[in-house]
Amino acid sequence: MAQTVSNALHTSEAWENFASLAAPIARANVLGKHICTNQPDVEVMALVLNDVPLTSEKFGTMDGGRGWVTMAFTVLQVGPPGFSSVPYTANKKEKESNPQRLYETDDNGATRMYPFEKGKTNKDKGIRVSTFASDVPDALPIDATTVLENGVMMSTFMRGDDFALTGDDKHPKMFVLDSAFDGLDAIPANTVVYMQLSASNIDQAKKNQGLKVRKIKSVSSGDVLLGTCFSSLPFGERAVGNLMDRSRSQHSLSGMLYRHTLRTFAVRPKASAYAVRDDAGYFVLCDADDDISEIRFSEFQLLSLVGTRLSIQDALAVINIALSMEALRVVVTLDTSSVKTLQGDMNHEVAVMELDTNQFLQLNNVASFGTWPCHHTSAAKYPCSDQNQLNVYSHAEHCVSWSNPLHVHTTPRLEKRYIVYHMGKVLEEMECSGEAELEDTMHFLDKGMAGPFIPLDIYITSVDNISNEDLYTHPSTKKVVSLELRPENRKASGGKKRKRLDIAQTDAC
């Protein structure tokens, strides 16, 4: 790498301003408060693997006359213990003695769930149970508790009563769904939701059914999905197989494990992976993994990646840059059905795809520096080690370019190109222009939305030093995509975007 020259624009104030705009996004998905602020049971984040009916009519078309349907799901993340304790008596006049928590954090930091003896009524709960006697003579007591690992695949029965509507409710009482589900008769497969799981009584635990799904809540568009749990998921078919084997050893859980042809696991696509559009109209991640040649994904998943109104061409550019930056989190569904294999169809499909914005824009790397990397004069004799981590330069006031030389993009001609981000001056989007009003956004990165933003352009180039004055005029330098960066949405966490009050508002624009 060529050495960065000194620059009069590289002041401490300028760096602090840039670093504040490019600060990392800290969005931990803290489970336990999404469904209710004071959670009595255990909240998990899960991926439903099949359509889940939302109406009695839809249930009737899916149950096949059996009176029940199955809901299969993968637990992506397990929340902390809820506050429930036993024994519990619905009649508050009877005082509880020696209460014990139904849910606890074990020595490994996992949430452990305990069954309980039946109470006098269906609303009552008896004492907590840790073990029960085996039917095998002289055998050790059987552990009655349940611990869920991230990535475990489960299945449970849902009956007609679960889908009865009460009053003017849009959805059955066990569902807490936002407006995105209005008018739908089912939660589509591969939808991420929050679930409230409760411990069952000891009789159910002995029957290998130690848990019960109490409520299902939709995930808000601004909520983080994989950011806080991705690294703890099983990576690859073998890993999920080993996880399921461990889960089968739990007596109370073994009857609730998924037993059909799907497998879900995480994939961390290689930097050499790329995304293309197939002639059939769907999209494909190619060479994502040593064991996976192709993974199908949808147009909706592509366009939801940044949360923008990008064109398909621009969205493909974003996902390919993200792959080069190793900034894509993916959970795939593998269908091991022999029928699908014989048909020659693609077995791997994207279930969840999420952009790691910090990795994509190198925000954590920016935050590791207290001033401009390689901040010395061109006459200095010592080497510039900082430049091997991050190359940052200001070509004009309030404009900053940066690049990580360790991440390069491979062109169709197998040429290596550096990825350069260019942040421009702050602009204010006009909210009243005589055309259709622009939509609000909660996303940190987007395009074509209302409100103030900073223009962010992404380039690829063969120029190995972004301080080169000819960087943006060099024949190899090509703009890949233009985005809008919105620092005010760095801490957005779902819900409705609130507009700031205009106290000087007039009727005219």
Number of C-alpha atoms within 10 A of each C-alpha: 12 12 17 21 15 15 15 7 17 19 13 12 11 17 21 14 13 17 19 12 17 21 18 19 17 11 16 14 18 15 17 24 12 20 20 10 8 11 18 18 22 27 29 23 29 26 24 23 23 16 17 21 25 23 19 18 12 15 23 16 10 17 16 10 10 10 14 18 19 15 18 24 26 23 22 28 26 25 18 20 21 22 14 18 21 23 22 21 17 13 9 8 7 9 10 13 10 9 14 16 16 26 24 17 13 11 8 7 9 16 20 20 28 29 30 26 17 18 17 11 10 8 11 15 21 21 22 20 19 16 16 14 13 13 10 8 7 8 9 12 13 16 19 23 24 24 17 19 20 21 29 26 28 21 18 18 13 18 15 17 12 18 20 15 16 10 5 6 9 17 20 18 16 18 18 18 18 12 9 10 16 10 10 14 17 15 18 15 16 20 18 24 22 24 27 24 20 23 25 22 23 26 15 16 26 21 14 19 22 28 22 17 17 16 16 21 18 21 21 18 17 19 16 19 24 24 17 14 17 21 14 14 23 23 18 20 15 12 15 20 16 12 17 20 13 13 21 16 11 19 20 30 23 21 19 22 20 19 13 11 10 16 23 28 25 26 22 18 23 18 22 17 20 25 23 15 17 10 7 6 9 12 20 22 24 18 18 22 18 8 9 15 14 20 21 21 21 16 14 8 16 20 19 17 21 22 19 19 14 21 11 13 11 16 20 23 18 25 23 23 27 24 26 23 23 20 24 24 21 21 26 23 22 20 19 14 12 11 10 12 12 8 8 9 10 15 19 22 20 21 24 20 20 19 22 21 19 17 16 19 21 22 17 16 16 24 14 11 13 11 17 22 22 21 17 16 12 12 8 10 8 7 9 16 12 14 20 14 16 21 24 27 25 21 18 11 12 15 18 21 21 22 27 20 18 11 18 22 23 19 11 8 6 8 10 15 21 22 26 27 21 19 23 19 13 14 12 10 15 13 17 12 10 7 7 8 12 15 10 15 22 22 24 21 21 21 21 15 20 16 17 17 23 19 18 22 18 22 21 23 22 17 21 16 21 23 21 15 10 11 18 16 9 13 11 13 19 16 14 17 17 18 21 22 24 22 19 14 16 19 14 19 18 14 13 13 12 9 8 6 7 7 6 5 8 7 4 5 9
